[in-house]
């Protein structure tokens, strides 16, 4: 939700009235930035993350679990989005669930999609993130030949997987709303691509290339960073730890850090052991793993929220799960990443980090050992090519105004010129 909130704040600064309609747990995030919030019925986000972890990297298993969690909330969620949008001039929606897309259709409003993951874009320039790390390495990005065909097919496959997952839910919902049925084979995707529906792509062209033949409707804007919390101050124990020695290694698992599972606990425990083997200081964000009493003085655990944009500029290496937002913050900070992906899209971003030269090869959980992680940390901390490449990428990404470009593109799509 942070990128969506950042985009909403950018629209507000440009003079637009913005209401963010989303699930109740995100109310504080939205309202703390000064945006209007409208609650939408939906599953507990932590349950969705837990289902994703428990699916064990299988897109089919996660699709099954996702549908079960979403089903009880579909109709009321649509009604809530409808109520939030009745006085709107336009709808900006995320592709997942198609609720915003159908609300705009029902109210006959212009609609613009927004995505922070490469899915539903039907391009040969890069593969879909939802299938994880692709075969073929960097040859699949921006090059002609079989790689382009493979990339295009991954997007078609993910469209079908997702459509088959939500098709029964969408069918019931459209009947409830008095909307005509969607085509059974392609669902909304055929019409979205046929009508050239606009889509804002919230990542950097230095990480994934632009799509020149579709840039008019699929604008690669740069990342949508949420930098509004200027009053945040670090806990005194964290500041003291950072000041007491060389820059440490951080472990951050993003939204997964709060999930109580054996897999998350194992990553924390092995990271602690790896830091000891590597002889590096460490900052662990979140729970799991060894208790505070068993940690050496060279490793500290912080339970509260710490903005990654602040922390990553103060560490030597960032060990993380490879989530889209966490990866973006590490790249912007110019800090090397060691990615331990838990789910498919994280494996995709871990692949991009390594392909860009911003970190060593990712380590999937099944291959994770303290020794492998210690070796990767030492490589990330000492390899001059990795550190040089990270600094170059950090400067380029920091110079981008992703939110500003997204607002400009949105206004162009809606027929308004700044």
NORQUI-V240046 format. One record per pair of residues at least 4 apart in sequence whose ideal C-beta (glycine too) atoms are under 6 Angstrom apart, sorted by the first residue. I is the first residue (numbers start at 1). J is the second residue. If there is no record, write none. Layout:
# NORQUI-V240046
i = {I & I}
j = {J & J}
This chain:
# NORQUI-V240046
i = {1 & 1 & 1 & 2 & 3 & 3 & 3 & 5 & 5 & 5 & 5 & 6 & 6 & 6 & 6 & 7 & 7 & 8 & 8 & 8 & 9 & 10 & 10 & 11 & 11 & 11 & 12 & 14 & 18 & 19 & 19 & 19 & 20 & 20 & 20 & 21 & 21 & 21 & 21 & 22 & 22 & 23 & 23 & 24 & 25 & 26 & 27 & 27 & 28 & 30 & 30 & 31 & 33 & 38 & 40 & 40 & 40 & 41 & 41 & 41 & 41 & 42 & 42 & 43 & 43 & 43 & 47 & 49 & 49 & 49 & 50 & 51 & 52 & 52 & 53 & 53 & 55 & 55 & 57 & 59 & 62 & 63 & 67 & 71 & 73 & 74 & 74 & 75 & 77 & 78 & 78 & 81 & 81 & 82 & 85 & 85 & 85 & 90 & 90 & 90 & 91 & 91 & 91 & 91 & 92 & 92 & 93 & 93 & 93 & 94 & 95 & 95 & 98 & 98 & 101 & 104 & 104 & 106 & 110 & 112 & 112 & 112 & 113 & 114 & 115 & 116 & 116 & 117 & 117 & 117 & 118 & 118 & 119 & 119 & 119 & 122 & 123 & 124 & 124 & 124 & 125 & 125 & 125 & 126 & 126 & 126 & 127 & 127 & 127 & 127 & 128 & 128 & 128 & 129 & 129 & 130 & 130 & 130 & 131 & 132 & 132 & 132 & 133 & 133 & 134 & 136 & 138 & 139 & 139 & 140 & 140 & 142 & 143 & 144 & 159 & 159 & 163 & 163 & 166 & 174 & 182 & 182 & 183 & 186 & 188 & 190 & 191 & 192 & 196 & 198 & 198 & 199 & 200 & 200 & 200 & 200 & 201 & 201 & 202 & 203 & 203 & 203 & 204 & 204 & 204 & 205 & 205 & 206 & 210 & 210 & 211 & 214 & 219 & 221 & 221 & 221 & 222 & 222 & 222 & 223 & 223 & 224 & 224 & 234 & 234 & 238 & 241 & 242 & 245 & 247 & 247 & 248 & 248 & 248 & 248 & 249 & 249 & 249 & 249 & 250 & 250 & 250 & 250 & 251 & 251 & 251 & 252 & 252 & 253 & 253 & 253 & 254 & 254 & 254 & 256 & 257 & 259 & 264 & 265 & 265 & 267 & 268 & 268 & 269 & 269 & 270 & 270 & 270 & 271 & 272 & 272 & 273 & 274 & 274 & 274 & 275 & 275 & 275 & 277 & 277 & 278 & 278 & 278 & 281 & 282 & 283 & 284 & 285 & 285 & 290 & 290 & 292 & 295 & 302 & 306 & 308 & 308 & 309 & 312 & 312 & 312 & 312 & 312 & 313 & 316 & 317 & 317 & 317 & 317 & 318 & 318 & 318 & 319 & 320 & 321 & 321 & 322 & 322 & 322 & 322 & 322 & 322 & 323 & 327 & 330 & 330 & 331 & 331 & 332 & 332 & 332 & 334 & 334 & 334 & 336 & 336 & 336 & 336 & 337 & 337 & 338 & 338 & 338 & 338 & 339 & 339 & 339 & 340 & 341 & 341 & 341 & 341 & 342 & 350 & 353 & 353 & 354 & 354 & 357 & 358 & 358 & 358 & 359 & 360 & 360 & 360 & 363 & 363 & 363 & 378 & 379 & 380 & 384 & 393 & 394 & 401 & 411 & 411}
j = {5 & 26 & 29 & 226 & 116 & 202 & 224 & 29 & 30 & 33 & 226 & 224 & 225 & 226 & 403 & 224 & 406 & 18 & 20 & 35 & 33 & 403 & 407 & 16 & 18 & 407 & 18 & 407 & 35 & 36 & 38 & 84 & 30 & 35 & 37 & 38 & 40 & 81 & 84 & 26 & 40 & 40 & 42 & 39 & 45 & 30 & 31 & 37 & 32 & 35 & 37 & 37 & 228 & 84 & 77 & 80 & 81 & 73 & 76 & 77 & 80 & 73 & 77 & 47 & 48 & 69 & 69 & 255 & 256 & 259 & 259 & 65 & 62 & 343 & 261 & 342 & 61 & 62 & 344 & 161 & 66 & 165 & 165 & 169 & 77 & 169 & 173 & 176 & 99 & 99 & 173 & 99 & 103 & 103 & 91 & 103 & 107 & 109 & 110 & 414 & 100 & 104 & 109 & 111 & 112 & 114 & 100 & 101 & 113 & 114 & 113 & 120 & 102 & 188 & 111 & 109 & 111 & 177 & 414 & 198 & 410 & 413 & 199 & 200 & 201 & 202 & 324 & 129 & 324 & 345 & 126 & 129 & 128 & 130 & 158 & 155 & 211 & 148 & 151 & 152 & 142 & 209 & 211 & 141 & 151 & 208 & 134 & 140 & 151 & 154 & 154 & 155 & 158 & 345 & 348 & 158 & 344 & 345 & 154 & 344 & 347 & 348 & 347 & 351 & 140 & 140 & 355 & 143 & 147 & 147 & 151 & 209 & 147 & 148 & 163 & 189 & 167 & 187 & 170 & 179 & 187 & 188 & 190 & 190 & 192 & 194 & 195 & 197 & 217 & 217 & 413 & 218 & 219 & 221 & 406 & 409 & 218 & 220 & 224 & 207 & 208 & 223 & 222 & 223 & 397 & 210 & 220 & 396 & 215 & 220 & 218 & 218 & 409 & 402 & 405 & 406 & 400 & 402 & 405 & 328 & 402 & 402 & 403 & 238 & 239 & 302 & 300 & 314 & 281 & 315 & 316 & 281 & 282 & 283 & 315 & 280 & 282 & 317 & 377 & 283 & 311 & 315 & 318 & 271 & 284 & 319 & 285 & 320 & 257 & 286 & 321 & 321 & 323 & 326 & 321 & 286 & 264 & 288 & 288 & 289 & 340 & 288 & 289 & 289 & 290 & 368 & 370 & 373 & 319 & 289 & 290 & 370 & 370 & 373 & 374 & 280 & 282 & 299 & 370 & 374 & 374 & 377 & 378 & 298 & 299 & 300 & 301 & 302 & 306 & 294 & 295 & 301 & 299 & 306 & 311 & 312 & 329 & 329 & 318 & 329 & 330 & 333 & 335 & 333 & 381 & 336 & 377 & 380 & 381 & 330 & 335 & 337 & 338 & 326 & 342 & 346 & 327 & 339 & 341 & 346 & 349 & 350 & 346 & 349 & 335 & 337 & 393 & 397 & 394 & 397 & 398 & 390 & 391 & 394 & 359 & 380 & 386 & 390 & 353 & 359 & 359 & 376 & 377 & 380 & 350 & 353 & 362 & 363 & 346 & 347 & 350 & 362 & 346 & 362 & 358 & 359 & 359 & 361 & 389 & 389 & 390 & 393 & 380 & 376 & 379 & 380 & 367 & 368 & 372 & 382 & 383 & 386 & 388 & 397 & 398 & 405 & 416 & 418}
